Amino acid sequence: MAQNRIKTEGMLQRTLAKPVRCSGVGLHTGATVTLTISPAEPNSGIVFRRTDLSGPAAVIPARWDHVVDTKLCTVIGNAHGTTIGTIEHLMSALAGCGVDNAVVALDNIEVPIMDGSAAPFVEAIERVGTVSQNAPRRAIRILKPVTVTEGNKSATFTPDHTTGFSFEIDFASKAIAQQSHEMELDAETFRDEISAARTFGFLHEVEGLRKMGLARGGSLDNAVVISGDEVMNEGGLRFDDEFVRHKILDAVGDLYLAGAMFVGHFHGVRSGHALNNQLLRALFADTSAWCYETPPSTALPGAVWHATERLAVA
């Protein structure tokens, strides 16, 4: 009986068991932000809400077609001009933890950066747990290759039987140099290998960013900072290849704006938030490149699964 229950739960959408709250500073605004992630109804997806506003102006669905800026972070907005920035780490945590539906309420224009990774959000979600809902999960199966490029940067979807990510980066700084990493997305792998990888930046760029109104809340407490060929953080790196792992973390969050997890493989080469969003736009512009599917009855919560039942494209 218990085994059947577990199998059934793996087919169903999930939400948080109860609300959980986080507080911190915004990476770019430097403002203090309080954020609450709450359970949501089946088929509602991830929705952000500004508590300093009211009515329709306060609500922004976390979807690829609501992305309004990708300069150093992913920003979503609505027709009322409301925006919420730096959502990618939280979206990555929600994807990695298998949360299909949630309301994210915050009292400012930017998600708190926490320690620069997704780990604090994962810990918060795991602290309250998730529950299954009476609605089937669905995924977006990649049916053919889709690629977007910009100079020597590229982002690509290819068909595959699991949800996979791979990434390549190449920086002049010897602290980073060439790095690559590949993973199949499941809850355990995401938590242990990806979620703790921190955002990073270069000391010589900080002054310019702050003149642009960015990175006002950045510090050694919430980012890996590189000066020349050296990492300035006292504790060093959490992984030898922490930089490329963080690029995967960002991609997981950016691509969860599809509204569901995909079944296929993502490969990024020096890409960032802009190309990640462009890839989703290119995918959804070609209805022959994807379809919705539901998981088989053997799927476990948070596990990689092979989608089998094809649904009509909405």
KEVO-724410 format. One record per residue (C-alpha): residue in three letters; z, x, y. Coordinates in steps of 0.5 Angstrom, whole numbers, plus 500, padded with zeros to 3 digits. Each point is the difference from the previous one (the first is absolute). Layout:
REM residues N
AlaZXY/...
REM end
This chain:
REM residues 314
Met500500500/Ala502506505/Gln493503498/Asn496494502/Arg504499506/Ile498508503/Lys493499498/Thr500493504/Glu503504506/Gly495505500/Met494495501/Leu504497506/Gln501501507/Arg506503503/Thr504500506/Leu507503502/Ala506497497/Lys504500507/Pro499502507/Val501508501/Arg501503507/Cys498507503/Ser501503506/Gly497506503/Val495503506/Gly493499501/Leu496506499/His495499506/Thr505496504/Gly506503499/Ala503493501/Thr506498495/Val497495495/Thr504495496/Leu496497494/Thr501495495/Ile496499493/Ser501493498/Pro497496494/Ala494496501/Glu497494496/Pro494502495/Asn493501502/Ser503502507/Gly499507500/Ile503505505/Val501497507/Phe503504506/Arg504496505/Arg503502507/Thr506497501/Asp500502507/Leu494495501/Ser500493498/Gly494495497/Pro493502497/Ala500506505/Ala506503496/Val497500493/Ile495505497/Pro497500493/Ala500507497/Arg492500499/Trp495505500/Asp496495505/His506500505/Val500508501/Val499501507/Asp501508501/Thr501506495/Lys501506505/Leu506504496/Cys502493497/Thr498493497/Val501495506/Ile499492498/Gly499495505/Asn499493502/Ala495495504/His506500505/Gly500507501/Thr507502496/Thr500506497/Ile504504494/Gly499507499/Thr502505495/Ile500495494/Glu497505495/His506503497/Leu503493499/Met494497497/Ser499506495/Ala508498498/Leu498493499/Ala494502496/Gly503505496/Cys506495498/Gly495495498/Val502495506/Asp495495501/Asn503495505/Ala505502506/Val502498507/Val501507504/Ala504498506/Leu501505506/Asp502500507/Asn495505503/Ile493502500/Glu501506494/Val503500493/Pro505505500/Ile498507497/Met507501496/Asp499507497/Gly492501501/Ser499497493/Ala500494496/Ala506501496/Pro506497504/Phe495493500/Val500501492/Glu507501500/Ala502494504/Ile495496496/Glu503502493/Arg507499503/Val499492500/Gly495500495/Thr494496499/Val498493496/Ser494497497/Gln497494503/Asn496494497/Ala494502502/Pro495505497/Arg498507502/Arg493502502/Ala497507501/Ile494502504/Arg495503494/Ile495505503/Leu494499497/Lys495505503/Pro501507504/Val502499508/Thr500506504/Val501501508/Thr499507503/Glu501503507/Gly498507500/Asn504504495/Lys505494498/Ser498495495/Ala504494497/Thr497497493/Phe502494495/Thr497501493/Pro501495494/Asp505502495/His505496495/Thr506502504/Thr503501507/Gly499507502/Phe500505506/Ser498507501/Phe499504507/Glu498506502/Ile502504507/Asp498506503/Phe504503506/Ala499507504/Ser508501500/Lys502504494/Ala506495499/Ile495495498/Ala494503498/Gln496496494/Gln504495496/Ser498495496/His503494496/Glu499495495/Met504494497/Glu500493497/Leu504495504/Asp506497496/Ala507499503/Glu503506497/Thr495505502/Phe500498507/Arg507500501/Asp501507496/Glu493504503/Ile498496506/Ser505496504/Ala504506502/Ala494504503/Arg501500508/Thr495500506/Phe499506503/Gly497503506/Phe499507504/Leu505502505/His494502505/Glu497493500/Val507497502/Glu499501508/Gly493497500/Leu503494495/Arg506498505/Lys495500506/Met496495496/Gly506496499/Leu501502493/Ala505503496/Arg506499504/Gly504499494/Gly498505496/Ser505506498/Leu501504494/Asp504495497/Asn494495499/Ala494505500/Val498506497/Val499505506/Ile495506499/Ser500506505/Gly494504498/Asp501502493/Glu507498499/Val504493499/Met505500505/Asn505495496/Glu506503498/Gly500497493/Gly492502499/Leu496495496/Arg502495495/Phe494502496/Asp495506500/Asp494495501/Glu504495505/Phe495500505/Val494497495/Arg505496497/His502496506/Lys493499502/Ile500496493/Leu506497502/Asp496498507/Ala494497496/Val504496495/Gly503496506/Asp493500504/Leu497497494/Tyr505495499/Leu497497506/Ala495497495/Gly505495499/Ala501502492/Met500506496/Phe493502498/Val498502493/Gly495506501/His501508502/Phe501502508/His498507502/Gly501503506/Val497506503/Arg504502507/Ser500492501/Gly505497504/His502493503/Ala493499503/Leu496501494/Asn505496496/Asn499494504/Gln492501500/Leu500501493/Leu504493499/Arg495497505/Ala494503496/Leu502497494/Phe501493502/Ala494500504/Asp496501493/Thr502494495/Ser497503494/Ala505506501/Trp506496498/Cys503494497/Tyr507497499/Glu503501493/Thr507498497/Pro504504495/Pro500500493/Ser507497496/Thr502507498/Ala501502507/Leu507503502/Pro503499507/Gly498506504/Ala495503495/Val493502500/Trp496494497/His493499498/Ala497494504/Thr496495495/Glu499493503/Arg495500505/Leu501495506/Ala495497505/Val500505506/Ala503496506/
REM end
